[in-house]
Amino acid sequence: MKWKKLGKIFDPTQHKLANDCTDFAQSPQVLEFDDFVRIYFSTRKRDASGKFISHVSFVEMDKDFKRIKELSDHTIITMGGLGCYDEHGIFPFNILKDGNRVLGFIGGWSRRVGVDIETAIGLSISNDDGFTFTRIGDGPILSATLDEPFLVGDPFVLKLKETYHMWYIYGIRWIQNPEKDVKERVYKIGHATSTDTVNWVKTNRQIVDDKLNADECQALPSVIFHNGRYHMVFCYRQAIGFRENSKDAYRIGYAYSTDGLIWIRDDEKVGIDITPDEWDSDMMCYPHLCSVNEKIYLLYNGNDFGKSGFGLAVLEE
């Protein structure tokens, strides 16, 4: 693949965000309409204790991603309730147009004591073209199981014929950072199927091979079907040192498949990397593939995990 970077297209610090959020526009996800695209993302604010919580916002742009038409100024989906899997926020929020409704798959997270976070996946539904969403219930549709004991999150869903396919991540262990008094998570990409979007059957295996080592962290898979193959981009990093050293931080990985089930990893063909002295000079993360007006685009976050927004690249070849 050969990508042409088009630069950063949205900076949350330059706009007034809903829910008193001030920065971050993480995990951009596209919903296409006739004459514009709506890009959902997760943004942040601090609660009374000074800790972050995550809200969902969106920005509407023309279909070549050059001009902002509208920015959400309302609550798209409320925070999760006390003790719920998404009590402290939603990141990411995956969107799927499904007939007359829009499905919002919730990457919910909540704080823990022994480790800093737990995650699970929930479902919300919109009947007003994605303007607002309502949860189908307070609990998740996909969460920890015997073989995937924690950190189930980062949903990406496609409907293939009559079956819904979800690619997501799941944690395999927590490890002690030898340089800091913190626990670091290790997670891999998994897969599940459903006929009704509520009840899911997990494949119960890691579907993308490791490249760095057994503690490689893989996140936010995004899949598109093009030229007879399924193509997946995702981000990956070292489990330790990724906050301090660019060489250990997130990069974009690539895998392909003929059936969406068995994947061959081939990062050499991803065709995109960090740019020195730019907004994505230290990392590239949280990618999203989409096809708009017969062009394939890649949206992604750069330095500081999307604190200053997201950018765009277009596939040339």
VORO-986296 format. One record per residue (C-alpha): x, y, z. Coordinates in Angstrom, 2 decimals. Layout:
N
site c1 X&c2 Y&c3 Z
...
//
This chain:
317
site c1 0.00&c2 0.00&c3 0.00
site c1 1.05&c2 3.58&c3 -0.58
site c1 -0.58&c2 6.29&c3 1.52
site c1 -0.48&c2 10.05&c3 1.04
site c1 -0.70&c2 11.91&c3 4.33
site c1 -3.09&c2 14.87&c3 4.26
site c1 -2.15&c2 16.19&c3 7.69
site c1 -4.09&c2 16.75&c3 10.87
site c1 -7.71&c2 17.61&c3 10.03
site c1 -9.21&c2 18.16&c3 13.47
site c1 -7.74&c2 19.69&c3 16.62
site c1 -10.11&c2 19.60&c3 19.63
site c1 -8.18&c2 22.32&c3 21.42
site c1 -9.30&c2 24.77&c3 18.71
site c1 -13.02&c2 24.19&c3 19.32
site c1 -15.57&c2 24.32&c3 22.09
site c1 -16.48&c2 20.73&c3 22.89
site c1 -19.68&c2 19.50&c3 24.54
site c1 -19.77&c2 18.17&c3 28.12
site c1 -17.06&c2 20.66&c3 29.18
site c1 -14.35&c2 18.56&c3 27.53
site c1 -11.13&c2 20.39&c3 26.70
site c1 -8.90&c2 18.16&c3 24.60
site c1 -8.34&c2 14.69&c3 23.08
site c1 -10.10&c2 13.43&c3 19.96
site c1 -9.29&c2 9.74&c3 20.07
site c1 -10.27&c2 6.87&c3 17.81
site c1 -12.02&c2 8.73&c3 14.94
site c1 -14.77&c2 6.59&c3 13.35
site c1 -16.68&c2 7.56&c3 10.19
site c1 -20.40&c2 7.41&c3 9.41
site c1 -21.14&c2 8.40&c3 5.80
site c1 -24.17&c2 10.39&c3 4.65
site c1 -25.20&c2 11.59&c3 1.18
site c1 -23.35&c2 14.89&c3 1.30
site c1 -21.11&c2 14.76&c3 4.37
site c1 -19.29&c2 12.45&c3 6.76
site c1 -19.73&c2 12.39&c3 10.49
site c1 -16.64&c2 11.47&c3 12.50
site c1 -17.22&c2 10.24&c3 16.04
site c1 -14.38&c2 10.40&c3 18.54
site c1 -13.71&c2 10.17&c3 22.27
site c1 -12.75&c2 13.27&c3 24.18
site c1 -11.97&c2 13.93&c3 27.84
site c1 -12.55&c2 16.08&c3 30.86
site c1 -11.53&c2 15.74&c3 34.51
site c1 -13.98&c2 14.82&c3 37.25
site c1 -14.10&c2 16.22&c3 40.78
site c1 -11.16&c2 14.03&c3 41.81
site c1 -9.01&c2 15.33&c3 38.96
site c1 -9.13&c2 12.06&c3 37.01
site c1 -10.14&c2 11.74&c3 33.37
site c1 -13.52&c2 10.59&c3 32.12
site c1 -14.30&c2 10.04&c3 28.41
site c1 -17.24&c2 11.38&c3 26.41
site c1 -18.29&c2 10.82&c3 22.79
site c1 -18.41&c2 13.76&c3 20.38
site c1 -18.60&c2 14.11&c3 16.62
site c1 -17.55&c2 16.51&c3 13.90
site c1 -19.24&c2 16.69&c3 10.49
site c1 -17.10&c2 17.41&c3 7.43
site c1 -17.55&c2 17.51&c3 3.69
site c1 -16.79&c2 14.28&c3 1.90
site c1 -13.23&c2 15.20&c3 0.98
site c1 -12.51&c2 15.90&c3 4.69
site c1 -11.41&c2 19.48&c3 3.98
site c1 -14.08&c2 21.61&c3 5.64
site c1 -15.82&c2 21.35&c3 9.00
site c1 -19.58&c2 21.74&c3 8.65
site c1 -20.79&c2 21.07&c3 12.20
site c1 -19.52&c2 20.11&c3 15.64
site c1 -21.71&c2 18.31&c3 18.16
site c1 -22.82&c2 20.54&c3 21.04
site c1 -25.00&c2 17.98&c3 22.84
site c1 -24.65&c2 14.73&c3 24.79
site c1 -24.52&c2 11.95&c3 22.21
site c1 -24.65&c2 9.17&c3 24.78
site c1 -24.78&c2 9.54&c3 28.55
site c1 -22.14&c2 8.28&c3 30.95
site c1 -22.48&c2 4.77&c3 32.31
site c1 -24.19&c2 4.36&c3 35.69
site c1 -22.58&c2 3.83&c3 39.06
site c1 -20.63&c2 0.56&c3 39.05
site c1 -21.27&c2 -0.12&c3 35.35
site c1 -18.62&c2 -1.29&c3 32.90
site c1 -18.55&c2 2.18&c3 31.28
site c1 -18.89&c2 4.25&c3 34.44
site c1 -15.81&c2 6.34&c3 33.67
site c1 -16.18&c2 6.70&c3 29.95
site c1 -16.39&c2 5.43&c3 26.40
site c1 -13.29&c2 4.89&c3 24.30
site c1 -13.65&c2 3.87&c3 21.54
site c1 -17.16&c2 4.21&c3 20.06
site c1 -17.63&c2 2.09&c3 16.92
site c1 -20.46&c2 2.97&c3 14.53
site c1 -22.34&c2 0.68&c3 12.15
site c1 -25.26&c2 1.65&c3 9.88
site c1 -27.72&c2 -1.24&c3 10.06
site c1 -30.92&c2 -0.71&c3 8.09
site c1 -32.95&c2 2.13&c3 9.57
site c1 -30.91&c2 2.26&c3 12.75
site c1 -27.34&c2 3.09&c3 13.69
site c1 -25.55&c2 0.81&c3 16.11
site c1 -23.02&c2 2.24&c3 18.54
site c1 -20.67&c2 -0.35&c3 20.02
site c1 -19.36&c2 0.96&c3 23.32
site c1 -15.75&c2 0.51&c3 24.36
site c1 -16.52&c2 1.12&c3 28.03
site c1 -13.99&c2 1.50&c3 30.81
site c1 -14.02&c2 1.78&c3 34.56
site c1 -11.34&c2 2.28&c3 37.20
site c1 -9.94&c2 -0.52&c3 39.35
site c1 -7.80&c2 -0.66&c3 42.49
site c1 -5.22&c2 -3.43&c3 41.98
site c1 -4.75&c2 -2.29&c3 38.37
site c1 -5.84&c2 1.00&c3 36.90
site c1 -8.60&c2 -0.06&c3 34.51
site c1 -11.07&c2 -2.69&c3 33.35
site c1 -12.95&c2 -2.67&c3 30.03
site c1 -15.90&c2 -4.34&c3 28.33
site c1 -18.03&c2 -3.85&c3 25.22
site c1 -21.63&c2 -2.67&c3 25.21
site c1 -24.28&c2 -1.81&c3 22.65
site c1 -26.33&c2 1.32&c3 22.04
site c1 -28.86&c2 2.12&c3 19.32
site c1 -29.75&c2 5.33&c3 17.53
site c1 -33.06&c2 5.91&c3 15.76
site c1 -32.24&c2 9.50&c3 14.75
site c1 -29.42&c2 8.83&c3 12.25
site c1 -26.71&c2 8.72&c3 14.88
site c1 -27.46&c2 12.06&c3 16.51
site c1 -28.06&c2 10.42&c3 19.91
site c1 -27.72&c2 6.86&c3 21.23
site c1 -29.42&c2 4.86&c3 23.97
site c1 -27.92&c2 1.80&c3 25.63
site c1 -29.86&c2 -1.44&c3 25.35
site c1 -29.04&c2 -2.02&c3 29.03
site c1 -26.53&c2 -1.30&c3 31.78
site c1 -24.43&c2 -4.40&c3 31.17
site c1 -21.99&c2 -5.35&c3 28.41
site c1 -22.57&c2 -7.65&c3 25.43
site c1 -18.94&c2 -8.87&c3 25.41
site c1 -16.71&c2 -9.04&c3 28.46
site c1 -14.22&c2 -11.14&c3 30.36
site c1 -14.48&c2 -14.95&c3 30.15
site c1 -12.45&c2 -17.92&c3 31.30
site c1 -10.07&c2 -17.71&c3 28.32
site c1 -10.11&c2 -13.89&c3 28.04
site c1 -9.97&c2 -12.83&c3 31.69
site c1 -9.94&c2 -9.03&c3 31.35
site c1 -9.65&c2 -5.93&c3 29.15
site c1 -12.18&c2 -6.84&c3 26.46
site c1 -12.58&c2 -3.70&c3 24.35
site c1 -11.85&c2 -1.79&c3 21.11
site c1 -14.81&c2 -3.19&c3 19.11
site c1 -14.99&c2 -2.95&c3 15.33
site c1 -18.06&c2 -4.55&c3 13.72
site c1 -19.02&c2 -5.40&c3 10.13
site c1 -22.11&c2 -7.22&c3 8.87
site c1 -21.14&c2 -9.89&c3 6.35
site c1 -24.24&c2 -11.42&c3 4.77
site c1 -26.45&c2 -12.23&c3 7.77
site c1 -23.68&c2 -12.47&c3 10.35
site c1 -22.12&c2 -9.71&c3 12.40
site c1 -18.36&c2 -9.99&c3 12.85
site c1 -16.56&c2 -8.19&c3 15.66
site c1 -12.82&c2 -7.72&c3 15.90
site c1 -11.75&c2 -6.55&c3 19.32
site c1 -8.95&c2 -6.76&c3 21.88
site c1 -8.64&c2 -8.81&c3 25.05
site c1 -6.10&c2 -8.78&c3 27.85
site c1 -3.90&c2 -11.80&c3 28.49
site c1 -1.95&c2 -10.55&c3 31.53
site c1 -0.82&c2 -7.61&c3 33.62
site c1 2.91&c2 -7.18&c3 34.23
site c1 4.96&c2 -5.11&c3 36.64
site c1 6.87&c2 -2.20&c3 35.10
site c1 10.42&c2 -2.61&c3 36.48
site c1 11.14&c2 1.10&c3 36.11
site c1 7.98&c2 2.43&c3 37.77
site c1 5.58&c2 1.34&c3 40.46
site c1 2.81&c2 0.64&c3 37.95
site c1 1.21&c2 -2.39&c3 36.33
site c1 1.18&c2 -2.54&c3 32.53
site c1 -1.37&c2 -4.43&c3 30.44
site c1 -0.78&c2 -6.84&c3 27.55
site c1 -3.60&c2 -7.35&c3 25.05
site c1 -4.18&c2 -9.06&c3 21.69
site c1 -6.72&c2 -8.96&c3 18.85
site c1 -9.62&c2 -11.43&c3 18.93
site c1 -12.78&c2 -12.15&c3 16.94
site c1 -16.44&c2 -13.00&c3 17.62
site c1 -19.64&c2 -13.49&c3 15.61
site c1 -23.33&c2 -12.83&c3 16.23
site c1 -26.65&c2 -13.09&c3 14.44
site c1 -28.41&c2 -10.45&c3 16.59
site c1 -25.64&c2 -8.05&c3 17.83
site c1 -26.39&c2 -9.01&c3 21.45
site c1 -25.26&c2 -12.63&c3 21.80
site c1 -21.71&c2 -13.25&c3 20.64
site c1 -19.61&c2 -16.36&c3 20.11
site c1 -15.89&c2 -15.80&c3 20.58
site c1 -13.26&c2 -17.47&c3 18.40
site c1 -11.17&c2 -17.71&c3 21.60
site c1 -7.77&c2 -17.25&c3 19.99
site c1 -5.33&c2 -14.52&c3 19.05
site c1 -5.89&c2 -13.86&c3 15.35
site c1 -2.92&c2 -11.54&c3 14.58
site c1 0.60&c2 -12.83&c3 15.22
site c1 3.05&c2 -10.92&c3 17.40
site c1 5.89&c2 -9.03&c3 15.76
site c1 7.81&c2 -7.46&c3 18.64
site c1 7.63&c2 -10.14&c3 21.35
site c1 5.10&c2 -12.04&c3 23.45
site c1 4.28&c2 -8.87&c3 25.40
site c1 3.41&c2 -6.85&c3 22.29
site c1 0.19&c2 -4.86&c3 22.79
site c1 -2.22&c2 -4.80&c3 19.83
site c1 -5.09&c2 -2.32&c3 19.73
site c1 -8.02&c2 -0.96&c3 17.74
site c1 -8.45&c2 -3.26&c3 14.73
site c1 -10.23&c2 -1.74&c3 11.71
site c1 -11.30&c2 -3.86&c3 8.72
site c1 -12.33&c2 -3.16&c3 5.14
site c1 -13.07&c2 -5.44&c3 2.17
site c1 -11.28&c2 -4.34&c3 -1.01
site c1 -10.19&c2 -6.11&c3 -4.21
site c1 -11.25&c2 -9.54&c3 -3.02
site c1 -9.55&c2 -9.41&c3 0.38
site c1 -10.18&c2 -8.25&c3 3.89
site c1 -7.61&c2 -5.72&c3 5.03
site c1 -6.99&c2 -4.90&c3 8.68
site c1 -5.03&c2 -2.05&c3 10.19
site c1 -4.37&c2 -1.82&c3 13.91
site c1 -1.80&c2 -0.28&c3 16.20
site c1 0.83&c2 -2.05&c3 18.27
site c1 3.50&c2 -1.14&c3 20.81
site c1 5.83&c2 -2.41&c3 23.48
site c1 4.24&c2 -3.11&c3 26.85
site c1 6.85&c2 -1.02&c3 28.71
site c1 8.54&c2 2.27&c3 27.78
site c1 5.92&c2 3.36&c3 25.25
site c1 5.18&c2 6.62&c3 27.06
site c1 8.81&c2 7.72&c3 27.22
site c1 10.45&c2 6.36&c3 24.04
site c1 9.15&c2 6.86&c3 20.53
site c1 10.71&c2 3.60&c3 19.33
site c1 8.51&c2 1.72&c3 21.82
site c1 5.34&c2 3.71&c3 21.10
site c1 2.39&c2 2.84&c3 18.86
site c1 2.87&c2 2.15&c3 15.16
site c1 0.38&c2 1.03&c3 12.51
site c1 0.31&c2 -2.67&c3 11.68
site c1 -1.36&c2 -4.51&c3 8.80
site c1 -2.85&c2 -7.94&c3 8.13
site c1 -4.93&c2 -9.43&c3 5.32
site c1 -7.40&c2 -12.29&c3 5.01
site c1 -9.49&c2 -14.04&c3 2.38
site c1 -12.31&c2 -14.94&c3 4.79
site c1 -12.02&c2 -12.50&c3 7.71
site c1 -11.09&c2 -15.37&c3 10.03
site c1 -7.52&c2 -16.42&c3 9.21
site c1 -5.17&c2 -13.44&c3 9.05
site c1 -1.64&c2 -13.04&c3 7.68
site c1 0.34&c2 -10.20&c3 9.22
site c1 2.52&c2 -8.20&c3 6.82
site c1 3.52&c2 -4.87&c3 8.38
site c1 6.00&c2 -4.19&c3 5.57
site c1 3.04&c2 -3.51&c3 3.29
site c1 1.29&c2 -1.02&c3 5.60
site c1 2.89&c2 1.88&c3 3.69
site c1 2.72&c2 4.54&c3 6.41
site c1 4.87&c2 5.56&c3 9.38
site c1 5.67&c2 8.48&c3 11.68
site c1 6.86&c2 11.79&c3 10.19
site c1 9.81&c2 13.53&c3 11.89
site c1 9.08&c2 16.93&c3 13.44
site c1 5.33&c2 16.63&c3 12.79
site c1 2.27&c2 16.06&c3 14.97
site c1 2.74&c2 12.31&c3 14.46
site c1 6.51&c2 12.22&c3 14.98
site c1 6.44&c2 10.00&c3 18.09
site c1 3.54&c2 7.64&c3 17.46
site c1 0.65&c2 6.68&c3 15.20
site c1 -2.31&c2 5.03&c3 16.87
site c1 -6.06&c2 4.23&c3 16.84
site c1 -6.46&c2 3.84&c3 13.05
site c1 -9.76&c2 3.69&c3 11.18
site c1 -10.21&c2 2.55&c3 7.56
site c1 -13.13&c2 3.85&c3 5.51
site c1 -14.21&c2 4.13&c3 1.89
site c1 -15.78&c2 7.46&c3 0.85
site c1 -16.51&c2 8.53&c3 -2.73
site c1 -14.58&c2 5.53&c3 -4.09
site c1 -11.44&c2 6.51&c3 -2.19
site c1 -9.99&c2 4.65&c3 0.76
site c1 -8.98&c2 6.79&c3 3.71
site c1 -7.11&c2 6.16&c3 6.93
site c1 -7.89&c2 8.30&c3 9.96
site c1 -5.55&c2 8.05&c3 12.92
site c1 -4.19&c2 9.74&c3 16.03
site c1 -0.65&c2 10.94&c3 16.52
site c1 1.47&c2 12.05&c3 19.46
site c1 0.14&c2 11.90&c3 23.03
site c1 -2.53&c2 9.32&c3 22.11
site c1 -4.70&c2 11.85&c3 20.25
site c1 -4.56&c2 14.73&c3 22.71
site c1 -4.28&c2 17.25&c3 19.87
site c1 -6.63&c2 15.54&c3 17.43
site c1 -6.58&c2 13.23&c3 14.42
site c1 -5.25&c2 13.22&c3 10.90
site c1 -5.98&c2 11.68&c3 7.53
site c1 -4.23&c2 9.77&c3 4.76
site c1 -5.59&c2 8.64&c3 1.39
site c1 -4.64&c2 5.41&c3 -0.36
site c1 -2.85&c2 6.07&c3 -3.63
site c1 -1.94&c2 2.55&c3 -4.65
//
